[in-house]
């Protein structure tokens, strides 16, 4: 069956041709997903087994005692419980974070190595002419070109994001309380955020390849644009939901607030002192003072009452922020898909290869 015969058969023939053209990517990506999924399941099962065997499952790293037994001394600690805890911290924690960083590479790969060359290579080599001179419309051809890689990326990243979330939430209580959950790892490597970001970067690469019409320049532009998207989402994320404010006692002590609120929250939004009217004086206002006394005088001059505050995103904000960010990414992805369809429909054949 020749390419020309296939194309004259309509949408089914186009899908058959596209599947053959993209089978190397599909098989490679499937193998990658299986390998990463197997690694995540293996590491999670091994970690949980170690926690259970050594009696430290459910213990958090900020506690001195675990079920009434002393874990560690104030410095590093000693004894079987301490050794078991620090083994988990030193061995499984780096593996978990490194896996998250590896998953963050998926949107980059999807945009630079899958999306950017997908159409740009066709326009650069001129093979698009065979399709556009047949009975298949340009829009249908574009939809067929996008359907398979988009479906593969959605399914594959959804599996990996779900497994990574499963692993991370288990390890969070004991090995990751010092890692803010709103940072790129683990936030962008888990849940719907990873899936939507991958789709967005893929379509961003497709759109740039369609406009630039040269493979290597399109890949370079996609890499830069993907970095910009990642940076923009990181800046925007803390502002997607209102923060909650924790207020200390008059002496600045937060002791009345349960410890787990701090250990499970995304902190670092803003902190400082309150005025008598309830206004906030951010710590940055007096951070340039050269001594503790100078800092205290600075806050007093600004009207501080001595009651400290800290703005946080509690643990309950994790999933709402995930879905809000996913919605933003998917809306942008749909806009890019509409742009691609409009561009390819209005673009003259001759100019497309210019």
C-alpha positions as CSV (number, residue, x, y, z in Angstrom):
1,X,0.0,0.0,0.0
2,X,1.6,3.3,-1.1
3,X,1.4,6.6,0.7
4,X,-0.6,8.1,-2.2
5,X,-3.1,5.2,-2.0
6,X,-3.4,5.6,1.8
7,X,-4.1,9.3,1.6
8,X,-6.9,8.9,-0.9
9,X,-8.7,6.7,1.6
10,X,-9.4,9.6,3.9
11,X,-9.0,9.9,7.7
12,X,-8.5,6.2,8.3
13,X,-5.6,6.1,5.8
14,X,-4.1,9.3,7.3
15,X,-4.1,7.8,10.8
16,X,-2.5,4.6,9.4
17,X,0.2,6.6,7.8
18,X,0.8,8.8,10.8
19,X,0.9,5.7,13.1
20,X,3.6,4.2,10.9
21,X,5.6,7.5,10.9
22,X,5.4,7.9,14.7
23,X,5.8,4.3,15.7
24,X,9.5,4.8,16.8
25,X,8.4,7.6,19.2
26,X,5.4,5.6,20.5
27,X,7.5,2.5,21.2
28,X,10.3,4.5,22.8
29,X,8.0,6.5,25.0
30,X,6.1,3.3,26.0
31,X,9.4,1.7,27.1
32,X,10.4,4.8,29.0
33,X,7.0,4.9,30.8
34,X,7.3,1.2,31.7
35,X,10.8,1.6,33.0
36,X,10.1,4.7,35.1
37,X,6.9,3.2,36.4
38,X,8.6,0.0,37.4
39,X,11.4,2.0,39.2
40,X,8.9,4.1,41.1
41,X,6.9,1.1,42.3
42,X,10.0,-0.8,43.3
43,X,11.5,2.1,45.2
44,X,8.2,2.8,47.0
45,X,7.6,-0.8,48.0
46,X,11.2,-1.1,49.2
47,X,11.0,2.1,51.2
48,X,7.7,1.2,52.9
49,X,9.1,-2.3,53.7
50,X,12.1,-0.8,55.3
51,X,10.0,1.7,57.4
52,X,7.8,-1.1,58.6
53,X,10.7,-3.5,59.3
54,X,12.5,-1.0,61.4
55,X,9.4,0.4,63.2
56,X,9.6,4.0,62.0
57,X,6.6,4.1,59.6
58,X,4.4,7.0,60.5
59,X,7.1,8.9,62.3
60,X,8.0,12.4,61.2
61,X,11.6,13.7,61.1
62,X,10.9,16.7,63.4
63,X,9.9,14.5,66.3
64,X,12.4,13.4,69.0
65,X,10.3,10.4,69.9
66,X,8.6,7.8,67.7
67,X,5.8,5.9,69.5
68,X,7.4,6.7,72.9
69,X,10.9,5.6,71.8
70,X,13.7,8.0,71.5
71,X,14.8,8.5,67.8
72,X,17.8,10.7,68.2
73,X,19.8,13.1,70.2
74,X,19.7,16.8,69.5
75,X,22.6,16.7,67.0
76,X,22.7,13.6,64.9
77,X,21.4,10.9,67.1
78,X,22.4,7.3,67.8
79,X,20.7,3.9,68.3
80,X,18.8,1.6,66.0
81,X,15.8,4.0,65.4
82,X,18.1,6.9,64.6
83,X,20.2,4.8,62.3
84,X,17.1,3.5,60.5
85,X,15.7,7.0,60.1
86,X,18.9,8.5,58.7
87,X,19.2,5.6,56.4
88,X,15.8,6.4,54.9
89,X,16.8,10.1,54.8
90,X,20.2,9.5,53.1
91,X,19.1,6.8,50.7
92,X,15.5,7.1,49.6
93,X,15.1,10.9,49.9
94,X,17.7,11.6,47.1
95,X,16.2,8.9,44.9
96,X,12.8,10.5,45.3
97,X,13.9,14.0,44.5
98,X,16.1,12.8,41.5
99,X,13.1,10.9,40.1
100,X,11.0,14.1,40.4
101,X,13.7,16.0,38.5
102,X,13.7,13.4,35.8
103,X,10.0,13.6,35.4
104,X,10.3,17.4,35.0
105,X,12.3,16.7,31.9
106,X,9.3,15.1,30.2
107,X,7.6,18.4,29.3
108,X,10.9,19.6,27.8
109,X,11.4,16.5,25.8
110,X,7.8,16.6,24.6
111,X,8.2,20.1,23.4
112,X,11.7,20.1,22.0
113,X,12.1,16.6,20.6
114,X,8.5,15.6,19.8
115,X,6.5,18.8,19.2
116,X,8.9,21.1,17.4
117,X,10.0,18.6,14.7
118,X,6.6,17.2,14.2
119,X,5.4,19.8,11.6
120,X,8.6,21.7,11.1
121,X,10.3,18.7,9.5
122,X,7.4,18.1,7.1
123,X,7.5,21.8,6.0
124,X,11.3,21.9,5.8
125,X,11.6,18.7,3.6
126,X,8.5,19.5,1.5
127,X,6.8,16.1,2.2
128,X,3.6,18.0,3.2
129,X,2.9,18.6,-0.5
130,X,2.0,14.9,-1.0
131,X,-0.7,15.2,1.7
132,X,-2.1,18.6,0.8
133,X,-2.6,17.7,-2.9
134,X,-4.7,14.7,-1.9
135,X,-8.4,14.6,-0.8
136,X,-7.4,15.0,2.9
137,X,-7.8,18.5,4.2
138,X,-5.0,20.3,6.0
139,X,-6.9,20.5,9.2
140,X,-7.6,16.8,9.2
141,X,-4.0,16.1,8.4
142,X,-2.9,18.3,11.4
143,X,-5.4,16.6,13.7
144,X,-4.1,13.2,12.7
145,X,-0.5,14.3,13.3
146,X,-1.4,15.6,16.8
147,X,-3.8,12.9,17.9
148,X,-1.4,10.0,18.6
149,X,1.5,11.8,20.3
150,X,-1.0,13.8,22.4
151,X,-2.8,10.7,23.5
152,X,0.4,8.9,24.3
153,X,1.8,11.8,26.3
154,X,-1.4,12.2,28.3
155,X,-1.7,8.5,29.2
156,X,2.1,8.1,29.9
157,X,2.5,11.2,32.0
158,X,-0.8,10.5,33.9
159,X,0.6,7.0,34.9
160,X,3.9,8.4,36.0
161,X,2.4,11.4,37.8
162,X,0.0,9.1,39.7
163,X,2.8,6.8,40.8
164,X,5.1,9.5,41.8
165,X,2.4,11.2,43.8
166,X,1.7,7.8,45.5
167,X,5.4,7.5,46.4
168,X,5.9,11.1,47.4
169,X,2.9,11.3,49.8
170,X,4.2,8.2,51.6
171,X,7.7,9.6,52.0
172,X,6.5,13.1,52.9
173,X,5.9,12.4,56.6
174,X,9.4,11.2,57.3
175,X,11.9,12.3,54.6
176,X,10.6,15.5,52.9
177,X,9.2,17.8,55.6
178,X,12.0,20.2,54.7
179,X,11.0,20.3,51.0
180,X,8.2,22.8,50.2
181,X,5.5,21.0,48.3
182,X,4.9,24.0,46.1
183,X,8.3,24.0,44.5
184,X,8.9,22.4,41.1
185,X,9.8,19.1,42.8
186,X,7.4,17.7,43.8
187,X,4.6,19.9,42.6
188,X,5.3,19.9,38.8
189,X,6.3,16.3,38.9
190,X,3.0,15.0,40.3
191,X,-0.8,15.1,39.8
192,X,-2.5,16.8,36.8
193,X,0.2,19.5,36.8
194,X,2.7,17.2,35.1
195,X,0.2,16.0,32.5
196,X,-1.1,19.5,31.6
197,X,2.4,21.0,31.4
198,X,3.6,18.2,29.1
199,X,0.6,18.7,26.7
200,X,1.2,22.5,26.8
201,X,4.9,22.2,26.0
202,X,4.2,19.7,23.2
203,X,1.7,22.0,21.5
204,X,4.0,25.0,22.1
205,X,6.7,23.1,20.1
206,X,4.2,22.3,17.4
207,X,3.1,25.9,17.1
208,X,6.7,27.2,16.9
209,X,7.6,24.5,14.4
210,X,4.6,25.5,12.3
211,X,5.6,29.2,12.4
212,X,9.4,28.9,12.1
213,X,9.3,26.0,9.5
214,X,12.8,25.0,10.3
215,X,13.5,22.1,12.7
216,X,16.6,23.1,14.6
217,X,15.6,26.8,15.1
218,X,12.1,25.6,16.2
219,X,13.7,23.2,18.7
220,X,15.8,26.0,20.1
221,X,12.9,28.4,20.4
222,X,10.8,25.7,22.1
223,X,13.5,25.1,24.7
224,X,13.6,28.8,25.5
225,X,9.8,29.1,25.5
226,X,9.5,26.0,27.8
227,X,11.9,27.5,30.3
228,X,9.8,30.7,30.2
229,X,6.6,28.7,30.9
230,X,8.2,26.9,33.8
231,X,9.5,30.1,35.3
232,X,6.1,31.9,34.8
233,X,4.2,29.1,36.5
234,X,6.6,29.1,39.4
235,X,6.1,32.8,39.9
236,X,2.3,32.6,39.5
237,X,1.6,29.5,41.6
238,X,1.8,31.2,45.1
239,X,-0.8,33.7,43.9
240,X,-3.4,31.3,42.5
241,X,-5.1,31.0,45.9
242,X,-5.3,33.3,48.9
243,X,-2.8,32.4,51.6
244,X,-3.6,31.8,55.3
245,X,-2.0,33.8,58.0
246,X,-0.6,32.3,61.2
247,X,-0.3,34.8,64.1
248,X,1.9,34.3,67.1
249,X,1.5,35.3,70.7
250,X,2.6,38.8,71.9
251,X,6.1,37.5,72.5
252,X,6.4,36.2,68.9
253,X,6.0,32.6,69.9
254,X,4.1,30.3,67.5
255,X,3.9,27.5,70.1
256,X,0.1,27.5,70.3
257,X,-0.1,26.4,66.7
258,X,0.2,22.7,66.2
259,X,3.6,21.6,64.9
260,X,2.1,19.6,62.0
261,X,0.6,22.8,60.5
262,X,4.1,24.0,59.9
263,X,5.6,20.7,58.7
264,X,2.8,20.1,56.1
265,X,2.4,23.6,54.8
266,X,4.0,25.4,52.0
267,X,5.8,28.2,53.8
268,X,7.9,31.2,52.8
269,X,5.2,33.3,51.2
270,X,5.7,36.2,53.6
271,X,6.5,36.8,57.2
272,X,7.1,39.6,59.6
273,X,5.3,41.5,62.4
274,X,1.8,42.9,62.8
275,X,0.9,46.5,63.6
276,X,-1.9,47.5,66.1
277,X,-4.3,48.0,63.3
278,X,-3.6,44.5,62.0
279,X,-1.4,45.6,59.1
280,X,1.6,43.6,58.1
281,X,5.3,44.6,58.2
282,X,7.2,42.2,56.0
283,X,10.6,41.0,57.3
284,X,12.3,42.5,54.2
285,X,11.5,46.0,55.4
286,X,14.1,45.7,58.2
287,X,16.3,42.9,56.8
288,X,19.1,45.3,56.0
289,X,19.6,46.2,59.6
290,X,23.2,45.4,60.8
291,X,22.3,44.0,64.2
292,X,19.5,42.4,66.2
293,X,19.0,45.6,68.1
294,X,18.8,47.6,65.0
295,X,16.3,45.2,63.5
296,X,14.1,45.5,66.6
297,X,14.3,49.3,66.5
298,X,13.3,49.3,62.8
299,X,10.2,47.2,63.5
300,X,9.3,49.3,66.5
301,X,9.6,52.5,64.4
302,X,7.2,51.0,61.9
303,X,4.6,50.2,64.5
304,X,5.3,46.5,65.3
305,X,3.3,45.1,68.3
306,X,5.8,42.1,68.7
307,X,3.2,39.7,67.3
308,X,4.7,37.8,64.4
309,X,2.8,36.5,61.4
310,X,3.5,34.1,58.6
311,X,1.6,33.6,55.4
312,X,1.3,29.9,54.3
313,X,-0.5,27.6,51.9
314,X,-1.8,24.8,54.1
315,X,-1.6,21.2,52.9
316,X,-5.3,21.4,51.9
317,X,-4.3,23.8,49.1
318,X,-2.2,21.2,47.3
319,X,-4.9,19.7,45.1
320,X,-6.8,22.9,44.4
321,X,-3.6,24.5,43.2
322,X,-2.8,21.4,41.1
323,X,-6.2,21.7,39.3
324,X,-6.0,25.5,38.9
325,X,-2.5,25.2,37.3
326,X,-3.7,22.3,35.2
327,X,-6.6,24.4,34.0
328,X,-4.4,27.3,33.0
329,X,-2.0,25.0,31.1
330,X,-4.8,23.2,29.3
331,X,-6.5,26.4,28.4
332,X,-3.2,27.6,26.9
333,X,-2.8,24.3,25.1
334,X,-6.3,24.5,23.5
335,X,-5.5,28.1,22.4
336,X,-2.3,26.8,20.8
337,X,-4.1,24.0,19.1
338,X,-6.7,26.5,17.7
339,X,-3.9,28.7,16.5
340,X,-2.2,25.8,14.7
341,X,-5.4,24.8,13.0
342,X,-6.1,28.4,11.8
343,X,-2.5,29.0,10.7
344,X,-2.2,25.8,8.6
345,X,-5.6,26.4,7.1
346,X,-4.8,30.0,6.0
347,X,-1.1,29.4,5.1
348,X,-0.5,29.3,1.3
349,X,1.3,26.1,0.1
350,X,4.2,27.9,-1.5
351,X,4.9,30.1,1.4
352,X,4.7,27.2,3.9
353,X,7.9,25.8,2.5
354,X,9.7,29.1,2.1
